[in-house]
Amino acid sequence: MKIPKDYLVENTTPESLKRGREIFYRQFIRPLKTKTGYNLIVHGTGDYEVDIRFADGKAVTECSCPYSGEGKCKHIVAVVLAIQDGQVDRNPSGFKTGLSDLERSNDADFLVKYYDTAPQRAKEEFERADLVTNQSLRMRFLQFVRKSG
């Protein structure tokens, strides 16, 4: 059974869709074993279990998060996106073998999306650490600052 492409548009709010995409791009999803559908843990401010099964030809979704707003929560959005993207299989190993983040690191579109969804503090910490350890980057950064100033 597949989840229809329009499932998220019909069952979520724009805000849940946006936030779920951020989780999906950061790939904070871990599979659990299941035979009847999908059961995954989504990491965020907490760890939440998402269960997707099929009944009467329709997807039935549940999440352990406390979301009580309109439509589906961001965790369900992230899992549905991962399933529709082919990253999750219903086999016990969960994620299909495919492009890892490292292999996708040469894909500029992927990197831009990944960068745009990363928390600002994480980006700043990464950049500081890299400036300390990477002499080539340090030199390029200093040249850039001098030209900009």
C-alpha positions, 0 to 999 in steps of 0.5 A: 500500500502506498501513501498518496502524494496529496496525503500531506496537503489534505491532512496537515496545516502549512506550518506542520508541513514546513516543520515536518520538512525540516525534520525530514531534511535533517533526517532525524528518523530511526526505524523500528521493526514492523510487519504491518506498516511503518513504525519509526522514532522521530528525534526532535525536541523529544523522541516521538514514535510514529506509527502508520498502518493501512486500513480499508485502503487508507493510511492511519497515522498516530504519533506519541507527541502531544500535538493537538492542533489541526491536521497531522503533526510535523513528525508524521509529515517527516515520516510520510516524506521519508516514505514517499521519498523511498528512504523507508521500507517496511522491512525490519531494517527500516531505511533502504540503502541509498545515498547517504548524507556523505554521498549526497554532499556533492549535491548542491540542492541537497546541501542548500536545503540541509543548511537552510533547515539546520539550527543557527546555533549548530551552524555557528558552532560548526563554523567556529570549530572548522575555523580553528582546525582548518587552516585553508578555511581560516585563510579564505575566511580572513581574506573574505573579511578583509575584502568585505571590510 
